Amino acid sequence: MGIFTGMNATASALTAQRLRMDVISSNMANADSTRARMVGPDTWEPYRRKTVVLQPNEGSFANFLQAAAGKRGMSKAGDGVRVTSIEEDRATPFKTVYDPEHPDANEDGYVQMPNVDPLREMVDLLSATRSYEANVTVFNASKGMMMKALEIGK
């Protein structure tokens, strides 16, 4: 394990949480967008909530090669996290709101609204923010320990 392994893992988490916050912000901005994607002539689909899918980083090729050669054990922790995809929430149905004056209302006066729940988005945003802050704290602690180690050599 190298000296920067912990910092690299923390940096990957910071990047992933920042992307989560960006996607959540996009969801909130489009909470009232009834025309996100055209699905047919003069037919629109509302905005679909998006989520970020995270996965632990698996070891690099060098780690696998060294483990196969028996030179060192594969790292079980400290490899960080990566974003595998940004997916649309297809499980949650669109909300239906009665608004006959809306330009996208059907013949019965109902409008399909995005499946974005502002409360859920705020909870997710709070979670991502707290995780980001925790990783900043870890990064700063690692940096401080490295600086102290360098001072020992003076």
Beta strands, then each sheet from edge to edge (+ up, - down):
strand 1: 37-40
strand 2: 43-45
strand 3: 50-56
strand 4: 81-88
strand 5: 95-98
strand 6: 110-113
sheet 1: 1+ 2-
sheet 2: 3+ 4-
sheet 3: 5+ 6-
end
